Amino acid sequence: MHLHGDILENYAARELAPNTLAEIDAHVSNCLFCAHTLAAETAASASWERRGLLGRLVRD
Ligand SMILES: [Zn+2]
């Protein structure tokens, strides 16, 4: 099963059971579709974090 939705978000945040993370690690390393999906998700997460940091800087 490919990564999508909550599973994708939780995997990107590493907030899953260790055995589930290991299973997905194995899948992603063999699945170009999921590797691309995960790269897009983590890039989006990083940009959200930067926006959050910027928001804090602006408030300060
Ligand atoms: Zn996949």
N, CA, C, O and the ligand as a Tripos MOL2 file, in Angstrom:
@<TRIPOS>MOLECULE
protein
  241   239    61     0     0
PROTEIN
NO_CHARGES

@<TRIPOS>ATOM
      1 N           0.8430   -1.2000    0.0000 N.3       1 MET1
      2 CA          0.0000    0.0000    0.0000 C.3       1 MET1
      3 C           0.8760    1.2470    0.0000 C.2       1 MET1
      4 O           1.8170    1.3580    0.7860 O.2       1 MET1
      5 N           0.5580    2.1780   -0.8860 N.am      2 HIS2
      6 CA          1.3420    3.4100   -0.9550 C.3       2 HIS2
      7 C           0.9980    4.3640    0.1870 C.2       2 HIS2
      8 O          -0.0870    4.2970    0.7640 O.2       2 HIS2
      9 N           1.9290    5.2430    0.4980 N.am      3 LEU3
     10 CA          1.7140    6.2410    1.5390 C.3       3 LEU3
     11 C           0.6790    7.2710    1.0910 C.2       3 LEU3
     12 O           0.6700    7.7030   -0.0620 O.2       3 LEU3
     13 N          -0.1770    7.6470    2.0080 N.am      4 HIS4
     14 CA         -1.1630    8.6860    1.7010 C.3       4 HIS4
     15 C          -1.7510    9.2030    3.0140 C.2       4 HIS4
     16 O          -1.6800    8.5260    4.0390 O.2       4 HIS4
     17 N          -2.3190   10.3790    2.9780 N.am      5 GLY5
     18 CA         -3.0980   10.9330    4.0880 C.3       5 GLY5
     19 C          -2.3820   10.9120    5.4320 C.2       5 GLY5
     20 O          -1.2240   11.3130    5.5470 O.2       5 GLY5
     21 N          -3.1050   10.4290    6.4510 N.am      6 ASP6
     22 CA         -2.5820   10.4360    7.8180 C.3       6 ASP6
     23 C          -1.3100    9.6100    7.9460 C.2       6 ASP6
     24 O          -0.3750    9.9990    8.6470 O.2       6 ASP6
     25 N          -1.2800    8.4610    7.2610 N.am      7 ILE7
     26 CA         -0.0960    7.5990    7.3470 C.3       7 ILE7
     27 C           1.1310    8.3540    6.8400 C.2       7 ILE7
     28 O           2.2040    8.3030    7.4420 O.2       7 ILE7
     29 N           0.9520    9.0460    5.7340 N.am      8 LEU8
     30 CA          2.0560    9.8250    5.1670 C.3       8 LEU8
     31 C           2.5170   10.9060    6.1450 C.2       8 LEU8
     32 O           3.7140   11.0730    6.3770 O.2       8 LEU8
     33 N           1.5620   11.6310    6.7100 N.am      9 GLU9
     34 CA          1.9150   12.7070    7.6530 C.3       9 GLU9
     35 C           2.6060   12.1390    8.8890 C.2       9 GLU9
     36 O           3.6180   12.6720    9.3440 O.2       9 GLU9
     37 N           2.0490   11.0490    9.4290 N.am     10 ASN10
     38 CA          2.6320   10.4480   10.6240 C.3      10 ASN10
     39 C           4.0030    9.8480   10.3350 C.2      10 ASN10
     40 O           4.9020    9.8950   11.1740 O.2      10 ASN10
     41 N           4.1530    9.2870    9.1470 N.am     11 TYR11
     42 CA          5.4590    8.7370    8.7850 C.3      11 TYR11
     43 C           6.4870    9.8600    8.6400 C.2      11 TYR11
     44 O           7.6150    9.7320    9.1150 O.2      11 TYR11
     45 N           6.1040   10.9450    7.9940 N.am     12 ALA12
     46 CA          7.0200   12.0760    7.8120 C.3      12 ALA12
     47 C           7.4590   12.6220    9.1680 C.2      12 ALA12
     48 O           8.5950   13.0700    9.3240 O.2      12 ALA12
     49 N           6.5480   12.5820   10.1520 N.am     13 ALA13
     50 CA          6.8490   13.0590   11.5030 C.3      13 ALA13
     51 C           7.4550   11.9540   12.3700 C.2      13 ALA13
     52 O           7.8030   12.1920   13.5270 O.2      13 ALA13
     53 N           7.5820   10.7380   11.8070 N.am     14 ARG14
     54 CA          8.1000    9.5470   12.5130 C.3      14 ARG14
     55 C           7.2470    9.2280   13.7440 C.2      14 ARG14
     56 O           7.7630    8.7690   14.7630 O.2      14 ARG14
     57 N           5.9520    9.4720   13.6410 N.am     15 GLU15
     58 CA          5.0470    9.2230   14.7720 C.3      15 GLU15
     59 C           4.2210    7.9690   14.5350 C.2      15 GLU15
     60 O           2.9900    8.0050   14.5410 O.2      15 GLU15
     61 N           4.9130    6.8720   14.3290 N.am     16 LEU16
     62 CA          4.2620    5.5810   14.1460 C.3      16 LEU16
     63 C           5.0300    4.5500   14.9600 C.2      16 LEU16
     64 O           6.1470    4.8050   15.4090 O.2      16 LEU16
     65 N           4.4170    3.3770   15.1460 N.am     17 ALA17
     66 CA          5.1020    2.3040   15.8650 C.3      17 ALA17
     67 C           6.3900    1.9370   15.1220 C.2      17 ALA17
     68 O           6.4240    1.9550   13.8920 O.2      17 ALA17
     69 N           7.4550    1.6020   15.8740 N.am     18 PRO18
     70 CA          8.7500    1.2900   15.2440 C.3      18 PRO18
     71 C           8.6500    0.2330   14.1410 C.2      18 PRO18
     72 O           9.3020    0.3530   13.1030 O.2      18 PRO18
     73 N           7.8340   -0.8010   14.3670 N.am     19 ASN19
     74 CA          7.7300   -1.8290   13.3230 C.3      19 ASN19
     75 C           7.0120   -1.3020   12.0880 C.2      19 ASN19
     76 O           7.3090   -1.7160   10.9670 O.2      19 ASN19
     77 N           6.0670   -0.3890   12.2950 N.am     20 THR20
     78 CA          5.3720    0.2240   11.1570 C.3      20 THR20
     79 C           6.3300    1.1330   10.3860 C.2      20 THR20
     80 O           6.3450    1.1260    9.1550 O.2      20 THR20
     81 N           7.1210    1.9070   11.1120 N.am     21 LEU21
     82 CA          8.1280    2.7540   10.4630 C.3      21 LEU21
     83 C           9.0940    1.9020    9.6410 C.2      21 LEU21
     84 O           9.4510    2.2650    8.5200 O.2      21 LEU21
     85 N           9.5110    0.7780   10.2010 N.am     22 ALA22
     86 CA         10.4480   -0.1050    9.4990 C.3      22 ALA22
     87 C           9.8240   -0.6610    8.2290 C.2      22 ALA22
     88 O          10.4880   -0.7430    7.1960 O.2      22 ALA22
     89 N           8.5480   -1.0450    8.2980 N.am     23 GLU23
     90 CA          7.8580   -1.5610    7.1120 C.3      23 GLU23
     91 C           7.7780   -0.4940    6.0270 C.2      23 GLU23
     92 O           8.0170   -0.7650    4.8500 O.2      23 GLU23
     93 N           7.4350    0.7320    6.4470 N.am     24 ILE24
     94 CA          7.3000    1.8150    5.4750 C.3      24 ILE24
     95 C           8.6650    2.2090    4.9210 C.2      24 ILE24
     96 O           8.7970    2.4950    3.7310 O.2      24 ILE24
     97 N           9.6940    2.2240    5.7960 N.am     25 ASP25
     98 CA         11.0560    2.4830    5.3180 C.3      25 ASP25
     99 C          11.4010    1.5280    4.1750 C.2      25 ASP25
    100 O          11.9260    1.9380    3.1390 O.2      25 ASP25
    101 N          11.0960    0.2530    4.3840 N.am     26 ALA26
    102 CA         11.4070   -0.7680    3.3820 C.3      26 ALA26
    103 C          10.6250   -0.5130    2.1040 C.2      26 ALA26
    104 O          11.1600   -0.6570    1.0040 O.2      26 ALA26
    105 N           9.3610   -0.1360    2.2470 N.am     27 HIS27
    106 CA          8.5370    0.1330    1.0710 C.3      27 HIS27
    107 C           9.0550    1.3610    0.3080 C.2      27 HIS27
    108 O           9.2300    1.3150   -0.9100 O.2      27 HIS27
    109 N           9.2950    2.4500    1.0310 N.am     28 VAL28
    110 CA          9.7110    3.6970    0.3890 C.3      28 VAL28
    111 C          11.0350    3.5220   -0.3540 C.2      28 VAL28
    112 O          11.2380    4.0950   -1.4250 O.2      28 VAL28
    113 N          11.9340    2.7200    0.2300 N.am     29 SER29
    114 CA         13.2340    2.5300   -0.4020 C.3      29 SER29
    115 C          13.1180    1.7380   -1.7010 C.2      29 SER29
    116 O          14.0570    1.7080   -2.4970 O.2      29 SER29
    117 N          11.9610    1.0940   -1.9200 N.am     30 ASN30
    118 CA         11.7500    0.3140   -3.1390 C.3      30 ASN30
    119 C          10.6530    0.8810   -4.0230 C.2      30 ASN30
    120 O          10.3080    0.2780   -5.0400 O.2      30 ASN30
    121 N          10.1010    2.0280   -3.6550 N.am     31 CYS31
    122 CA          8.9480    2.5640   -4.3720 C.3      31 CYS31
    123 C           9.2050    4.0130   -4.7520 C.2      31 CYS31
    124 O           9.2370    4.8950   -3.8940 O.2      31 CYS31
    125 N           9.3860    4.2480   -6.0320 N.am     32 LEU32
    126 CA          9.6760    5.5970   -6.5080 C.3      32 LEU32
    127 C           8.4990    6.5300   -6.2410 C.2      32 LEU32
    128 O           8.6860    7.6950   -5.8900 O.2      32 LEU32
    129 N           7.2790    6.0050   -6.4110 N.am     33 PHE33
    130 CA          6.0710    6.8070   -6.1750 C.3      33 PHE33
    131 C           6.0710    7.3560   -4.7540 C.2      33 PHE33
    132 O           5.8650    8.5520   -4.5480 O.2      33 PHE33
    133 N           6.2990    6.4920   -3.7820 N.am     34 CYS34
    134 CA          6.2680    6.9150   -2.3820 C.3      34 CYS34
    135 C           7.4770    7.7820   -2.0270 C.2      34 CYS34
    136 O           7.3670    8.6920   -1.2060 O.2      34 CYS34
    137 N           8.6220    7.5050   -2.6360 N.am     35 ALA35
    138 CA          9.7970    8.3320   -2.3810 C.3      35 ALA35
    139 C           9.5250    9.7780   -2.7950 C.2      35 ALA35
    140 O           9.8880   10.7180   -2.0890 O.2      35 ALA35
    141 N           8.8770    9.9380   -3.9580 N.am     36 HIS36
    142 CA          8.5270   11.2820   -4.4210 C.3      36 HIS36
    143 C           7.4810   11.9230   -3.5260 C.2      36 HIS36
    144 O           7.5750   13.1050   -3.1950 O.2      36 HIS36
    145 N           6.4730   11.1300   -3.1320 N.am     37 THR37
    146 CA          5.4010   11.6390   -2.2720 C.3      37 THR37
    147 C           5.9730   12.1040   -0.9390 C.2      37 THR37
    148 O           5.6050   13.1600   -0.4220 O.2      37 THR37
    149 N           6.8750   11.3030   -0.3950 N.am     38 LEU38
    150 CA          7.4710   11.6300    0.8970 C.3      38 LEU38
    151 C           8.3540   12.8740    0.7910 C.2      38 LEU38
    152 O           8.3540   13.7120    1.6930 O.2      38 LEU38
    153 N           9.0970   12.9950   -0.2950 N.am     39 ALA39
    154 CA          9.9480   14.1730   -0.4940 C.3      39 ALA39
    155 C           9.0880   15.4320   -0.5380 C.2      39 ALA39
    156 O           9.4460   16.4570    0.0420 O.2      39 ALA39
    157 N           7.9530   15.3490   -1.2290 N.am     40 ALA40
    158 CA          7.0460   16.4950   -1.3100 C.3      40 ALA40
    159 C           6.4740   16.8200    0.0630 C.2      40 ALA40
    160 O           6.3730   17.9890    0.4360 O.2      40 ALA40
    161 N           6.0980   15.7800    0.8220 N.am     41 GLU41
    162 CA          5.5170   15.9810    2.1530 C.3      41 GLU41
    163 C           6.5260   16.6160    3.1020 C.2      41 GLU41
    164 O           6.1940   17.5550    3.8260 O.2      41 GLU41
    165 N           7.7480   16.1120    3.1020 N.am     42 THR42
    166 CA          8.7500   16.6470    4.0280 C.3      42 THR42
    167 C           9.1480   18.0680    3.6340 C.2      42 THR42
    168 O           9.4390   18.8880    4.5050 O.2      42 THR42
    169 N           9.1660   18.3680    2.3440 N.am     43 ALA43
    170 CA          9.4460   19.7360    1.8940 C.3      43 ALA43
    171 C           8.3410   20.6690    2.3680 C.2      43 ALA43
    172 O           8.6090   21.7870    2.8080 O.2      43 ALA43
    173 N           7.1010   20.2060    2.2770 N.am     44 ALA44
    174 CA          5.9630   21.0070    2.7340 C.3      44 ALA44
    175 C           6.0470   21.2220    4.2400 C.2      44 ALA44
    176 O           5.7920   22.3270    4.7210 O.2      44 ALA44
    177 N           6.3990   20.1850    4.9860 N.am     45 SER45
    178 CA          6.5200   20.3100    6.4370 C.3      45 SER45
    179 C           7.6050   21.3130    6.8010 C.2      45 SER45
    180 O           7.4190   22.1380    7.6950 O.2      45 SER45
    181 N           8.7410   21.2430    6.1070 N.am     46 ALA46
    182 CA          9.8520   22.1460    6.3830 C.3      46 ALA46
    183 C           9.4360   23.5850    6.1230 C.2      46 ALA46
    184 O           9.7950   24.4830    6.8840 O.2      46 ALA46
    185 N           8.6760   23.8110    5.0480 N.am     47 SER47
    186 CA          8.2620   25.1820    4.7550 C.3      47 SER47
    187 C           7.2760   25.6770    5.7980 C.2      47 SER47
    188 O           7.2790   26.8570    6.1460 O.2      47 SER47
    189 N           6.4210   24.7730    6.3050 N.am     48 TRP48
    190 CA          5.5060   25.1720    7.3740 C.3      48 TRP48
    191 C           6.2890   25.5520    8.6230 C.2      48 TRP48
    192 O           5.9520   26.5260    9.2950 O.2      48 TRP48
    193 N           7.3370   24.7870    8.9380 N.am     49 GLU49
    194 CA          8.1410   25.0960   10.1170 C.3      49 GLU49
    195 C           8.8250   26.4480    9.9640 C.2      49 GLU49
    196 O           8.8920   27.2330   10.9100 O.2      49 GLU49
    197 N           9.3290   26.7110    8.7650 N.am     50 ARG50
    198 CA          9.9770   28.0120    8.5340 C.3      50 ARG50
    199 C           8.9640   29.1440    8.7170 C.2      50 ARG50
    200 O           9.2700   30.1840    9.3000 O.2      50 ARG50
    201 N           7.7290   28.9130    8.1960 N.am     51 ARG51
    202 CA          6.7050   29.9360    8.3580 C.3      51 ARG51
    203 C           6.3790   30.1460    9.8360 C.2      51 ARG51
    204 O           6.1520   31.2710   10.2810 O.2      51 ARG51
    205 N           6.3590   29.0350   10.5940 N.am     52 GLY52
    206 CA          6.0840   29.1360   12.0270 C.3      52 GLY52
    207 C           7.1690   29.9100   12.7360 C.2      52 GLY52
    208 O           6.8890   30.7510   13.5890 O.2      52 GLY52
    209 N           8.4270   29.6200   12.3760 N.am     53 LEU53
    210 CA          9.5570   30.3250   12.9780 C.3      53 LEU53
    211 C           9.5040   31.8010   12.6200 C.2      53 LEU53
    212 O           9.7200   32.6610   13.4740 O.2      53 LEU53
    213 N           9.2180   32.0910   11.3620 N.am     54 LEU54
    214 CA          9.1240   33.4660   10.9140 C.3      54 LEU54
    215 C           8.0120   34.1890   11.6890 C.2      54 LEU54
    216 O           8.1720   35.3380   12.1010 O.2      54 LEU54
    217 N           6.8840   33.4920   11.8760 N.am     55 GLY55
    218 CA          5.7610   34.0750   12.6150 C.3      55 GLY55
    219 C           6.1770   34.4510   14.0310 C.2      55 GLY55
    220 O           5.8070   35.5100   14.5380 O.2      55 GLY55
    221 N           6.9610   33.5600   14.6710 N.am     56 ARG56
    222 CA          7.4240   33.8460   16.0300 C.3      56 ARG56
    223 C           8.3830   35.0420   16.0330 C.2      56 ARG56
    224 O           8.3200   35.8990   16.9140 O.2      56 ARG56
    225 N           9.2670   35.0840   15.0360 N.am     57 LEU57
    226 CA         10.2200   36.1830   14.9460 C.3      57 LEU57
    227 C           9.4980   37.5120   14.7590 C.2      57 LEU57
    228 O           9.8590   38.5300   15.3500 O.2      57 LEU57
    229 N           8.4610   37.4710   13.9120 N.am     58 VAL58
    230 CA          7.7050   38.6950   13.6570 C.3      58 VAL58
    231 C           7.0040   39.1700   14.9300 C.2      58 VAL58
    232 O           6.9880   40.3610   15.2380 O.2      58 VAL58
    233 N           6.4200   38.2040   15.6710 N.am     59 ARG59
    234 CA          5.7170   38.5760   16.9140 C.3      59 ARG59
    235 C           6.6930   39.1470   17.9530 C.2      59 ARG59
    236 O           6.3540   40.0670   18.6980 O.2      59 ARG59
    237 N           7.9060   38.5880   17.9890 N.am     60 ASP60
    238 CA          8.8820   39.0760   18.9470 C.3      60 ASP60
    239 C           9.3920   40.4430   18.5110 C.2      60 ASP60
    240 O          10.2320   41.0340   19.1900 O.2      60 ASP60
    241 ZN          4.5840    3.0140   -2.6570 Zn       61 ZN61
@<TRIPOS>BOND
     1     1     2 1
     2     2     3 1
     3     3     4 2
     4     3     5 am
     5     5     6 1
     6     6     7 1
     7     7     8 2
     8     7     9 am
     9     9    10 1
    10    10    11 1
    11    11    12 2
    12    11    13 am
    13    13    14 1
    14    14    15 1
    15    15    16 2
    16    15    17 am
    17    17    18 1
    18    18    19 1
    19    19    20 2
    20    19    21 am
    21    21    22 1
    22    22    23 1
    23    23    24 2
    24    23    25 am
    25    25    26 1
    26    26    27 1
    27    27    28 2
    28    27    29 am
    29    29    30 1
    30    30    31 1
    31    31    32 2
    32    31    33 am
    33    33    34 1
    34    34    35 1
    35    35    36 2
    36    35    37 am
    37    37    38 1
    38    38    39 1
    39    39    40 2
    40    39    41 am
    41    41    42 1
    42    42    43 1
    43    43    44 2
    44    43    45 am
    45    45    46 1
    46    46    47 1
    47    47    48 2
    48    47    49 am
    49    49    50 1
    50    50    51 1
    51    51    52 2
    52    51    53 am
    53    53    54 1
    54    54    55 1
    55    55    56 2
    56    55    57 am
    57    57    58 1
    58    58    59 1
    59    59    60 2
    60    59    61 am
    61    61    62 1
    62    62    63 1
    63    63    64 2
    64    63    65 am
    65    65    66 1
    66    66    67 1
    67    67    68 2
    68    67    69 am
    69    69    70 1
    70    70    71 1
    71    71    72 2
    72    71    73 am
    73    73    74 1
    74    74    75 1
    75    75    76 2
    76    75    77 am
    77    77    78 1
    78    78    79 1
    79    79    80 2
    80    79    81 am
    81    81    82 1
    82    82    83 1
    83    83    84 2
    84    83    85 am
    85    85    86 1
    86    86    87 1
    87    87    88 2
    88    87    89 am
    89    89    90 1
    90    90    91 1
    91    91    92 2
    92    91    93 am
    93    93    94 1
    94    94    95 1
    95    95    96 2
    96    95    97 am
    97    97    98 1
    98    98    99 1
    99    99   100 2
   100    99   101 am
   101   101   102 1
   102   102   103 1
   103   103   104 2
   104   103   105 am
   105   105   106 1
   106   106   107 1
   107   107   108 2
   108   107   109 am
   109   109   110 1
   110   110   111 1
   111   111   112 2
   112   111   113 am
   113   113   114 1
   114   114   115 1
   115   115   116 2
   116   115   117 am
   117   117   118 1
   118   118   119 1
   119   119   120 2
   120   119   121 am
   121   121   122 1
   122   122   123 1
   123   123   124 2
   124   123   125 am
   125   125   126 1
   126   126   127 1
   127   127   128 2
   128   127   129 am
   129   129   130 1
   130   130   131 1
   131   131   132 2
   132   131   133 am
   133   133   134 1
   134   134   135 1
   135   135   136 2
   136   135   137 am
   137   137   138 1
   138   138   139 1
   139   139   140 2
   140   139   141 am
   141   141   142 1
   142   142   143 1
   143   143   144 2
   144   143   145 am
   145   145   146 1
   146   146   147 1
   147   147   148 2
   148   147   149 am
   149   149   150 1
   150   150   151 1
   151   151   152 2
   152   151   153 am
   153   153   154 1
   154   154   155 1
   155   155   156 2
   156   155   157 am
   157   157   158 1
   158   158   159 1
   159   159   160 2
   160   159   161 am
   161   161   162 1
   162   162   163 1
   163   163   164 2
   164   163   165 am
   165   165   166 1
   166   166   167 1
   167   167   168 2
   168   167   169 am
   169   169   170 1
   170   170   171 1
   171   171   172 2
   172   171   173 am
   173   173   174 1
   174   174   175 1
   175   175   176 2
   176   175   177 am
   177   177   178 1
   178   178   179 1
   179   179   180 2
   180   179   181 am
   181   181   182 1
   182   182   183 1
   183   183   184 2
   184   183   185 am
   185   185   186 1
   186   186   187 1
   187   187   188 2
   188   187   189 am
   189   189   190 1
   190   190   191 1
   191   191   192 2
   192   191   193 am
   193   193   194 1
   194   194   195 1
   195   195   196 2
   196   195   197 am
   197   197   198 1
   198   198   199 1
   199   199   200 2
   200   199   201 am
   201   201   202 1
   202   202   203 1
   203   203   204 2
   204   203   205 am
   205   205   206 1
   206   206   207 1
   207   207   208 2
   208   207   209 am
   209   209   210 1
   210   210   211 1
   211   211   212 2
   212   211   213 am
   213   213   214 1
   214   214   215 1
   215   215   216 2
   216   215   217 am
   217   217   218 1
   218   218   219 1
   219   219   220 2
   220   219   221 am
   221   221   222 1
   222   222   223 1
   223   223   224 2
   224   223   225 am
   225   225   226 1
   226   226   227 1
   227   227   228 2
   228   227   229 am
   229   229   230 1
   230   230   231 1
   231   231   232 2
   232   231   233 am
   233   233   234 1
   234   234   235 1
   235   235   236 2
   236   235   237 am
   237   237   238 1
   238   238   239 1
   239   239   240 2
@<TRIPOS>SUBSTRUCTURE
     1 MET1         2 RESIDUE 1 A MET
     2 HIS2         6 RESIDUE 1 A HIS
     3 LEU3        10 RESIDUE 1 A LEU
     4 HIS4        14 RESIDUE 1 A HIS
     5 GLY5        18 RESIDUE 1 A GLY
     6 ASP6        22 RESIDUE 1 A ASP
     7 ILE7        26 RESIDUE 1 A ILE
     8 LEU8        30 RESIDUE 1 A LEU
     9 GLU9        34 RESIDUE 1 A GLU
    10 ASN10       38 RESIDUE 1 A ASN
    11 TYR11       42 RESIDUE 1 A TYR
    12 ALA12       46 RESIDUE 1 A ALA
    13 ALA13       50 RESIDUE 1 A ALA
    14 ARG14       54 RESIDUE 1 A ARG
    15 GLU15       58 RESIDUE 1 A GLU
    16 LEU16       62 RESIDUE 1 A LEU
    17 ALA17       66 RESIDUE 1 A ALA
    18 PRO18       70 RESIDUE 1 A PRO
    19 ASN19       74 RESIDUE 1 A ASN
    20 THR20       78 RESIDUE 1 A THR
    21 LEU21       82 RESIDUE 1 A LEU
    22 ALA22       86 RESIDUE 1 A ALA
    23 GLU23       90 RESIDUE 1 A GLU
    24 ILE24       94 RESIDUE 1 A ILE
    25 ASP25       98 RESIDUE 1 A ASP
    26 ALA26      102 RESIDUE 1 A ALA
    27 HIS27      106 RESIDUE 1 A HIS
    28 VAL28      110 RESIDUE 1 A VAL
    29 SER29      114 RESIDUE 1 A SER
    30 ASN30      118 RESIDUE 1 A ASN
    31 CYS31      122 RESIDUE 1 A CYS
    32 LEU32      126 RESIDUE 1 A LEU
    33 PHE33      130 RESIDUE 1 A PHE
    34 CYS34      134 RESIDUE 1 A CYS
    35 ALA35      138 RESIDUE 1 A ALA
    36 HIS36      142 RESIDUE 1 A HIS
    37 THR37      146 RESIDUE 1 A THR
    38 LEU38      150 RESIDUE 1 A LEU
    39 ALA39      154 RESIDUE 1 A ALA
    40 ALA40      158 RESIDUE 1 A ALA
    41 GLU41      162 RESIDUE 1 A GLU
    42 THR42      166 RESIDUE 1 A THR
    43 ALA43      170 RESIDUE 1 A ALA
    44 ALA44      174 RESIDUE 1 A ALA
    45 SER45      178 RESIDUE 1 A SER
    46 ALA46      182 RESIDUE 1 A ALA
    47 SER47      186 RESIDUE 1 A SER
    48 TRP48      190 RESIDUE 1 A TRP
    49 GLU49      194 RESIDUE 1 A GLU
    50 ARG50      198 RESIDUE 1 A ARG
    51 ARG51      202 RESIDUE 1 A ARG
    52 GLY52      206 RESIDUE 1 A GLY
    53 LEU53      210 RESIDUE 1 A LEU
    54 LEU54      214 RESIDUE 1 A LEU
    55 GLY55      218 RESIDUE 1 A GLY
    56 ARG56      222 RESIDUE 1 A ARG
    57 LEU57      226 RESIDUE 1 A LEU
    58 VAL58      230 RESIDUE 1 A VAL
    59 ARG59      234 RESIDUE 1 A ARG
    60 ASP60      238 RESIDUE 1 A ASP
    61 ZN61       241 GROUP 0 **** ****
